[in-house]
Amino acid sequence: MSAARQACFAAQGTIDIIMTTTQSLFTHVVNNMAKTPYVDGGPGR
């Protein structure tokens, strides 16, 4: 019982880490996409 519970917590922790990483990566990409035209002197100027 304890081992199964531990495995469940481990899986939950891994999922949390993956979700957080994906979310920060996604935010990073979106921020870069929003910034790019201004940095490149493209359509934003």
Protein Blocks (a to p, Z undefined) as FASTA:
>chain_A
ZZmmmmmmmmmmmmmmmmmmmmmmmmmmmmmmmmmmmmnopakZZ
